[in-house]
């Protein structure tokens, strides 16, 4: 009776693998392998393939597609994008500077009227926001053609020789009243997205952001009068635009509050004494 072989002995038994030519029946190739040798060969091939795959991932851009891999590189890319945006902003500011210098040299702009580079850049960027949507255009057309008769208009003597008509900028409730010592304007609570209108005919001097990230607009009127509107999130005018009383300036922000100031000859004027809200 043959002795029973152990598993280790079975793995080490040699087997002869030969390859024959089908036509001549001649042996072309042969090799002697055991199951143990076959396991070693297969394992080695798998390890080599795994190593090659790891090298491919490590030394090629494929690693950037793996989640959680090379987060430092991702942060560097974000930082580079921010730096590129900053450089682009600097280039735009430089262009604005050169444009202003050219206009001053050519006599097209008075030197005292030149605004800061930041204001110039903001005005150029805000031109993209100044385009009216179809709803805003329809709203403006309605008030220009039909709606002005519904507004509360009052006559006010801006100077002794000049009388103009003031238009209510928004329809709302005044919650912050004028005070010569504490508050130079008034605060009005209005529905969100309410349209803000110019109280007098005049020219937009400038606009920009307040500390609370809302837009403000300053207008120059005849009689050395200024009006300031803040609390908007989308101005629909740009610097230098000539507006009539009742023309739309912007849209009230999500806070639902609009602040307004009136100034004449460098002194604050109470809007409630001139306009019925």
Secondary structure, DSSP 8 states (H G I E B T S, - for coil): ------HHHHHH-EEEEEEE-TTT--EEEEEEEEHHHHHHHHHHHHHHHHHHHHHHHHSSGGGGGSTTS-HHHHHHHHHHHHHHHHHHHHHHHHHHHHHHHHHHHTTSS-GGG---HHHHHHHHHHHHHHS--HHHHHHHHHHHHTGGGGS-EEEEESSSS-EEEEE-S--SEEEE--BTTTBSEEEEE--TT-EEE-SSSEEEEEEEE-TTS-EEEEEEETTTEEEEEEEES-----TT-EE-TT-EEEEB-TT-EEEEEEEETTEEE-GGGT---
